Amino acid sequence: MFKKIAIAVLCAMPFVASAQNTQIKLGHMDVQALFMSLPETAEIETSLKALGAQLEGEVKRMEEEYTRKLTEFKQGEATWDETIKKNRMEELQTLQVKMQNYYQTAQLQLQQKQEELQAPIREKIKKAISDVCVENGFLYVFDTNTMLYKSDSAIDITALVKKKMGVK
């Protein structure tokens, strides 16, 4: 039995020795901070604000129309017969549904536009991180926004990625 254990230990020694000689390089960076520091991000924000203002203007126009029709309804309600009241109430309800639908559609459109504009930048960041990892021998890179612990000796690769992307 002792011989079998000794042989197993002797056979495993080369693997343990080679594993100790290999340095495992782990890196980290704040991807969100990098994203926000890029000049393209400001352009995206400007585009999204312009689209948001346009969509908000339409919502405001619809709200004004609803308010105007509601005021007309309240003023004429006492003098109208039931058919006119019913017709005007249905019109108000239809406007309300249209406003809600438009608001939801506008929110979705804004989110889709944001994703569309940010996708190329995210790919650019992903490629730069990948290139830095290959060039510098990193096995893993973690995003500091999702880490629970980071040692003081951990390697921050943000500067390398910014350099790779041409960002100062």
CNS distance restraints for C-alpha pairs under 8 A (distance, minus, plus):
assign (resid   1 and name CA) (resid   5 and name CA) 6.48 0.50 0.50
assign (resid   2 and name CA) (resid   6 and name CA) 6.13 0.50 0.50
assign (resid   3 and name CA) (resid   7 and name CA) 6.05 0.50 0.50
assign (resid   4 and name CA) (resid   8 and name CA) 6.13 0.50 0.50
assign (resid   5 and name CA) (resid   9 and name CA) 6.14 0.50 0.50
assign (resid   6 and name CA) (resid  10 and name CA) 6.12 0.50 0.50
assign (resid   7 and name CA) (resid  11 and name CA) 6.07 0.50 0.50
assign (resid   8 and name CA) (resid  12 and name CA) 6.17 0.50 0.50
assign (resid   9 and name CA) (resid  13 and name CA) 6.19 0.50 0.50
assign (resid  10 and name CA) (resid  14 and name CA) 7.85 0.50 0.50
assign (resid  12 and name CA) (resid  16 and name CA) 6.41 0.50 0.50
assign (resid  13 and name CA) (resid  17 and name CA) 6.07 0.50 0.50
assign (resid  14 and name CA) (resid  18 and name CA) 6.10 0.50 0.50
assign (resid  15 and name CA) (resid  19 and name CA) 6.14 0.50 0.50
assign (resid  16 and name CA) (resid  20 and name CA) 6.30 0.50 0.50
assign (resid  17 and name CA) (resid  21 and name CA) 6.52 0.50 0.50
assign (resid  18 and name CA) (resid  22 and name CA) 6.53 0.50 0.50
assign (resid  24 and name CA) (resid 138 and name CA) 7.39 0.50 0.50
assign (resid  24 and name CA) (resid 139 and name CA) 6.75 0.50 0.50
assign (resid  25 and name CA) (resid 137 and name CA) 6.68 0.50 0.50
assign (resid  25 and name CA) (resid 138 and name CA) 4.74 0.50 0.50
assign (resid  25 and name CA) (resid 139 and name CA) 5.79 0.50 0.50
assign (resid  25 and name CA) (resid 140 and name CA) 7.20 0.50 0.50
assign (resid  26 and name CA) (resid 138 and name CA) 5.62 0.50 0.50
assign (resid  26 and name CA) (resid 139 and name CA) 5.99 0.50 0.50
assign (resid  26 and name CA) (resid 140 and name CA) 5.11 0.50 0.50
assign (resid  26 and name CA) (resid 141 and name CA) 5.82 0.50 0.50
assign (resid  26 and name CA) (resid 142 and name CA) 7.88 0.50 0.50
assign (resid  26 and name CA) (resid 154 and name CA) 6.99 0.50 0.50
assign (resid  26 and name CA) (resid 155 and name CA) 6.72 0.50 0.50
assign (resid  27 and name CA) (resid 138 and name CA) 6.65 0.50 0.50
assign (resid  27 and name CA) (resid 140 and name CA) 6.26 0.50 0.50
assign (resid  27 and name CA) (resid 141 and name CA) 4.43 0.50 0.50
assign (resid  27 and name CA) (resid 142 and name CA) 6.26 0.50 0.50
assign (resid  27 and name CA) (resid 154 and name CA) 6.38 0.50 0.50
assign (resid  27 and name CA) (resid 155 and name CA) 4.81 0.50 0.50
assign (resid  27 and name CA) (resid 156 and name CA) 5.73 0.50 0.50
assign (resid  27 and name CA) (resid 157 and name CA) 6.05 0.50 0.50
assign (resid  28 and name CA) (resid 141 and name CA) 5.00 0.50 0.50
assign (resid  28 and name CA) (resid 142 and name CA) 4.54 0.50 0.50
assign (resid  28 and name CA) (resid 143 and name CA) 5.67 0.50 0.50
assign (resid  28 and name CA) (resid 144 and name CA) 6.17 0.50 0.50
assign (resid  28 and name CA) (resid 154 and name CA) 7.24 0.50 0.50
assign (resid  28 and name CA) (resid 155 and name CA) 6.22 0.50 0.50
assign (resid  28 and name CA) (resid 156 and name CA) 5.01 0.50 0.50
assign (resid  28 and name CA) (resid 157 and name CA) 6.03 0.50 0.50
assign (resid  28 and name CA) (resid 158 and name CA) 7.66 0.50 0.50
assign (resid  29 and name CA) (resid 141 and name CA) 7.43 0.50 0.50
assign (resid  29 and name CA) (resid 142 and name CA) 6.53 0.50 0.50
assign (resid  29 and name CA) (resid 143 and name CA) 5.28 0.50 0.50
assign (resid  29 and name CA) (resid 144 and name CA) 5.61 0.50 0.50
assign (resid  29 and name CA) (resid 156 and name CA) 5.53 0.50 0.50
assign (resid  29 and name CA) (resid 157 and name CA) 5.82 0.50 0.50
assign (resid  29 and name CA) (resid 158 and name CA) 5.30 0.50 0.50
assign (resid  30 and name CA) (resid  34 and name CA) 6.40 0.50 0.50
assign (resid  30 and name CA) (resid 143 and name CA) 5.46 0.50 0.50
assign (resid  30 and name CA) (resid 144 and name CA) 5.12 0.50 0.50
assign (resid  30 and name CA) (resid 145 and name CA) 6.34 0.50 0.50
assign (resid  30 and name CA) (resid 158 and name CA) 7.23 0.50 0.50
assign (resid  31 and name CA) (resid  35 and name CA) 6.10 0.50 0.50
assign (resid  31 and name CA) (resid 143 and name CA) 6.19 0.50 0.50
assign (resid  31 and name CA) (resid 144 and name CA) 7.78 0.50 0.50
assign (resid  31 and name CA) (resid 145 and name CA) 7.96 0.50 0.50
assign (resid  32 and name CA) (resid  36 and name CA) 6.13 0.50 0.50
assign (resid  32 and name CA) (resid 145 and name CA) 7.95 0.50 0.50
assign (resid  33 and name CA) (resid  37 and name CA) 6.15 0.50 0.50
assign (resid  34 and name CA) (resid  38 and name CA) 6.58 0.50 0.50
assign (resid  34 and name CA) (resid 158 and name CA) 7.51 0.50 0.50
assign (resid  34 and name CA) (resid 162 and name CA) 7.76 0.50 0.50
assign (resid  35 and name CA) (resid  41 and name CA) 6.96 0.50 0.50
assign (resid  35 and name CA) (resid 121 and name CA) 7.74 0.50 0.50
assign (resid  35 and name CA) (resid 122 and name CA) 7.70 0.50 0.50
assign (resid  35 and name CA) (resid 125 and name CA) 7.80 0.50 0.50
assign (resid  36 and name CA) (resid  41 and name CA) 6.00 0.50 0.50
assign (resid  37 and name CA) (resid  41 and name CA) 7.30 0.50 0.50
assign (resid  38 and name CA) (resid  42 and name CA) 7.56 0.50 0.50
assign (resid  38 and name CA) (resid 167 and name CA) 7.23 0.50 0.50
assign (resid  39 and name CA) (resid  43 and name CA) 6.96 0.50 0.50
assign (resid  40 and name CA) (resid  44 and name CA) 6.29 0.50 0.50
assign (resid  40 and name CA) (resid 121 and name CA) 7.72 0.50 0.50
assign (resid  41 and name CA) (resid  45 and name CA) 6.23 0.50 0.50
assign (resid  41 and name CA) (resid 118 and name CA) 7.91 0.50 0.50
assign (resid  42 and name CA) (resid  46 and name CA) 6.24 0.50 0.50
assign (resid  43 and name CA) (resid  47 and name CA) 6.27 0.50 0.50
assign (resid  44 and name CA) (resid  48 and name CA) 6.09 0.50 0.50
assign (resid  44 and name CA) (resid 114 and name CA) 7.54 0.50 0.50
assign (resid  44 and name CA) (resid 117 and name CA) 6.46 0.50 0.50
assign (resid  44 and name CA) (resid 118 and name CA) 7.45 0.50 0.50
assign (resid  45 and name CA) (resid  49 and name CA) 6.01 0.50 0.50
assign (resid  46 and name CA) (resid  50 and name CA) 6.24 0.50 0.50
assign (resid  47 and name CA) (resid  51 and name CA) 6.29 0.50 0.50
assign (resid  48 and name CA) (resid  52 and name CA) 5.90 0.50 0.50
assign (resid  48 and name CA) (resid 110 and name CA) 7.12 0.50 0.50
assign (resid  48 and name CA) (resid 113 and name CA) 7.48 0.50 0.50
assign (resid  48 and name CA) (resid 114 and name CA) 6.82 0.50 0.50
assign (resid  49 and name CA) (resid  53 and name CA) 6.01 0.50 0.50
assign (resid  50 and name CA) (resid  54 and name CA) 6.27 0.50 0.50
assign (resid  51 and name CA) (resid  55 and name CA) 6.20 0.50 0.50
assign (resid  51 and name CA) (resid 110 and name CA) 7.31 0.50 0.50
assign (resid  52 and name CA) (resid  56 and name CA) 5.90 0.50 0.50
assign (resid  52 and name CA) (resid 110 and name CA) 6.93 0.50 0.50
assign (resid  53 and name CA) (resid  57 and name CA) 5.99 0.50 0.50
assign (resid  54 and name CA) (resid  58 and name CA) 6.62 0.50 0.50
assign (resid  55 and name CA) (resid  59 and name CA) 6.42 0.50 0.50
assign (resid  55 and name CA) (resid 106 and name CA) 6.33 0.50 0.50
assign (resid  56 and name CA) (resid  60 and name CA) 6.10 0.50 0.50
assign (resid  57 and name CA) (resid  61 and name CA) 6.19 0.50 0.50
assign (resid  58 and name CA) (resid  62 and name CA) 6.24 0.50 0.50
assign (resid  59 and name CA) (resid  63 and name CA) 6.17 0.50 0.50
assign (resid  59 and name CA) (resid  99 and name CA) 6.98 0.50 0.50
assign (resid  59 and name CA) (resid 102 and name CA) 7.53 0.50 0.50
assign (resid  59 and name CA) (resid 103 and name CA) 6.92 0.50 0.50
assign (resid  60 and name CA) (resid  64 and name CA) 6.16 0.50 0.50
assign (resid  61 and name CA) (resid  65 and name CA) 6.28 0.50 0.50
assign (resid  62 and name CA) (resid  66 and name CA) 6.19 0.50 0.50
assign (resid  62 and name CA) (resid  95 and name CA) 7.96 0.50 0.50
assign (resid  62 and name CA) (resid  99 and name CA) 6.56 0.50 0.50
assign (resid  63 and name CA) (resid  67 and name CA) 6.06 0.50 0.50
assign (resid  63 and name CA) (resid  99 and name CA) 7.51 0.50 0.50
assign (resid  64 and name CA) (resid  68 and name CA) 6.05 0.50 0.50
assign (resid  65 and name CA) (resid  69 and name CA) 6.18 0.50 0.50
assign (resid  66 and name CA) (resid  70 and name CA) 5.99 0.50 0.50
assign (resid  66 and name CA) (resid  92 and name CA) 6.83 0.50 0.50
assign (resid  66 and name CA) (resid  95 and name CA) 6.55 0.50 0.50
assign (resid  66 and name CA) (resid  96 and name CA) 7.47 0.50 0.50
assign (resid  67 and name CA) (resid  71 and name CA) 6.11 0.50 0.50
assign (resid  68 and name CA) (resid  72 and name CA) 6.27 0.50 0.50
assign (resid  69 and name CA) (resid  73 and name CA) 6.08 0.50 0.50
assign (resid  69 and name CA) (resid  92 and name CA) 7.14 0.50 0.50
assign (resid  70 and name CA) (resid  74 and name CA) 6.23 0.50 0.50
assign (resid  70 and name CA) (resid  92 and name CA) 6.99 0.50 0.50
assign (resid  71 and name CA) (resid  75 and name CA) 6.19 0.50 0.50
assign (resid  72 and name CA) (resid  76 and name CA) 6.10 0.50 0.50
assign (resid  73 and name CA) (resid  77 and name CA) 5.52 0.50 0.50
assign (resid  73 and name CA) (resid  85 and name CA) 7.75 0.50 0.50
assign (resid  73 and name CA) (resid  88 and name CA) 6.85 0.50 0.50
assign (resid  73 and name CA) (resid  89 and name CA) 7.87 0.50 0.50
assign (resid  74 and name CA) (resid  78 and name CA) 7.84 0.50 0.50
assign (resid  76 and name CA) (resid  80 and name CA) 6.15 0.50 0.50
assign (resid  77 and name CA) (resid  85 and name CA) 6.44 0.50 0.50
assign (resid  80 and name CA) (resid  84 and name CA) 6.00 0.50 0.50
assign (resid  80 and name CA) (resid  85 and name CA) 6.21 0.50 0.50
assign (resid  81 and name CA) (resid  85 and name CA) 6.38 0.50 0.50
assign (resid  82 and name CA) (resid  86 and name CA) 5.95 0.50 0.50
assign (resid  83 and name CA) (resid  87 and name CA) 6.13 0.50 0.50
assign (resid  84 and name CA) (resid  88 and name CA) 6.10 0.50 0.50
assign (resid  85 and name CA) (resid  89 and name CA) 6.05 0.50 0.50
assign (resid  86 and name CA) (resid  90 and name CA) 6.17 0.50 0.50
assign (resid  87 and name CA) (resid  91 and name CA) 6.24 0.50 0.50
assign (resid  88 and name CA) (resid  92 and name CA) 6.23 0.50 0.50
assign (resid  89 and name CA) (resid  93 and name CA) 6.19 0.50 0.50
assign (resid  90 and name CA) (resid  94 and name CA) 6.03 0.50 0.50
assign (resid  91 and name CA) (resid  95 and name CA) 6.21 0.50 0.50
assign (resid  92 and name CA) (resid  96 and name CA) 6.23 0.50 0.50
assign (resid  93 and name CA) (resid  97 and name CA) 6.30 0.50 0.50
assign (resid  94 and name CA) (resid  98 and name CA) 6.16 0.50 0.50
assign (resid  95 and name CA) (resid  99 and name CA) 6.11 0.50 0.50
assign (resid  96 and name CA) (resid 100 and name CA) 6.27 0.50 0.50
assign (resid  97 and name CA) (resid 101 and name CA) 6.08 0.50 0.50
assign (resid  98 and name CA) (resid 102 and name CA) 5.95 0.50 0.50
assign (resid  99 and name CA) (resid 103 and name CA) 6.03 0.50 0.50
assign (resid 100 and name CA) (resid 104 and name CA) 6.28 0.50 0.50
assign (resid 101 and name CA) (resid 105 and name CA) 6.08 0.50 0.50
assign (resid 102 and name CA) (resid 106 and name CA) 5.91 0.50 0.50
assign (resid 103 and name CA) (resid 107 and name CA) 6.23 0.50 0.50
assign (resid 104 and name CA) (resid 108 and name CA) 6.26 0.50 0.50
assign (resid 105 and name CA) (resid 109 and name CA) 6.05 0.50 0.50
assign (resid 106 and name CA) (resid 110 and name CA) 6.11 0.50 0.50
assign (resid 107 and name CA) (resid 111 and name CA) 6.26 0.50 0.50
assign (resid 108 and name CA) (resid 112 and name CA) 6.13 0.50 0.50
assign (resid 109 and name CA) (resid 113 and name CA) 6.11 0.50 0.50
assign (resid 110 and name CA) (resid 114 and name CA) 6.16 0.50 0.50
assign (resid 111 and name CA) (resid 115 and name CA) 6.23 0.50 0.50
assign (resid 112 and name CA) (resid 116 and name CA) 6.04 0.50 0.50
assign (resid 113 and name CA) (resid 117 and name CA) 6.11 0.50 0.50
assign (resid 114 and name CA) (resid 118 and name CA) 6.03 0.50 0.50
assign (resid 115 and name CA) (resid 119 and name CA) 5.85 0.50 0.50
assign (resid 116 and name CA) (resid 120 and name CA) 7.85 0.50 0.50
assign (resid 117 and name CA) (resid 121 and name CA) 7.82 0.50 0.50
assign (resid 118 and name CA) (resid 122 and name CA) 6.21 0.50 0.50
assign (resid 119 and name CA) (resid 123 and name CA) 6.23 0.50 0.50
assign (resid 120 and name CA) (resid 124 and name CA) 6.15 0.50 0.50
assign (resid 121 and name CA) (resid 125 and name CA) 6.21 0.50 0.50
assign (resid 122 and name CA) (resid 126 and name CA) 6.09 0.50 0.50
assign (resid 123 and name CA) (resid 127 and name CA) 6.08 0.50 0.50
assign (resid 124 and name CA) (resid 128 and name CA) 6.21 0.50 0.50
assign (resid 124 and name CA) (resid 165 and name CA) 7.81 0.50 0.50
assign (resid 125 and name CA) (resid 129 and name CA) 6.17 0.50 0.50
assign (resid 125 and name CA) (resid 161 and name CA) 7.80 0.50 0.50
assign (resid 125 and name CA) (resid 165 and name CA) 7.61 0.50 0.50
assign (resid 126 and name CA) (resid 130 and name CA) 6.18 0.50 0.50
assign (resid 127 and name CA) (resid 131 and name CA) 6.08 0.50 0.50
assign (resid 128 and name CA) (resid 132 and name CA) 6.12 0.50 0.50
assign (resid 128 and name CA) (resid 161 and name CA) 5.76 0.50 0.50
assign (resid 128 and name CA) (resid 164 and name CA) 6.00 0.50 0.50
assign (resid 128 and name CA) (resid 165 and name CA) 6.30 0.50 0.50
assign (resid 129 and name CA) (resid 133 and name CA) 6.14 0.50 0.50
assign (resid 129 and name CA) (resid 161 and name CA) 5.83 0.50 0.50
assign (resid 130 and name CA) (resid 134 and name CA) 6.25 0.50 0.50
assign (resid 131 and name CA) (resid 135 and name CA) 6.08 0.50 0.50
assign (resid 132 and name CA) (resid 136 and name CA) 5.93 0.50 0.50
assign (resid 132 and name CA) (resid 138 and name CA) 7.98 0.50 0.50
assign (resid 132 and name CA) (resid 160 and name CA) 6.71 0.50 0.50
assign (resid 132 and name CA) (resid 161 and name CA) 6.35 0.50 0.50
assign (resid 132 and name CA) (resid 164 and name CA) 7.32 0.50 0.50
assign (resid 133 and name CA) (resid 137 and name CA) 5.57 0.50 0.50
assign (resid 133 and name CA) (resid 138 and name CA) 4.68 0.50 0.50
assign (resid 133 and name CA) (resid 139 and name CA) 7.10 0.50 0.50
assign (resid 133 and name CA) (resid 140 and name CA) 7.77 0.50 0.50
assign (resid 133 and name CA) (resid 141 and name CA) 7.75 0.50 0.50
assign (resid 134 and name CA) (resid 138 and name CA) 6.65 0.50 0.50
assign (resid 142 and name CA) (resid 146 and name CA) 7.80 0.50 0.50
assign (resid 142 and name CA) (resid 147 and name CA) 7.19 0.50 0.50
assign (resid 143 and name CA) (resid 147 and name CA) 6.66 0.50 0.50
assign (resid 150 and name CA) (resid 154 and name CA) 6.54 0.50 0.50
assign (resid 157 and name CA) (resid 161 and name CA) 6.25 0.50 0.50
assign (resid 158 and name CA) (resid 162 and name CA) 6.09 0.50 0.50
assign (resid 159 and name CA) (resid 163 and name CA) 6.07 0.50 0.50
assign (resid 160 and name CA) (resid 164 and name CA) 6.15 0.50 0.50
assign (resid 161 and name CA) (resid 165 and name CA) 6.19 0.50 0.50
assign (resid 162 and name CA) (resid 166 and name CA) 6.01 0.50 0.50
assign (resid 162 and name CA) (resid 167 and name CA) 4.89 0.50 0.50
assign (resid 162 and name CA) (resid 168 and name CA) 6.59 0.50 0.50
assign (resid 163 and name CA) (resid 167 and name CA) 5.86 0.50 0.50
assign (resid 163 and name CA) (resid 168 and name CA) 7.03 0.50 0.50
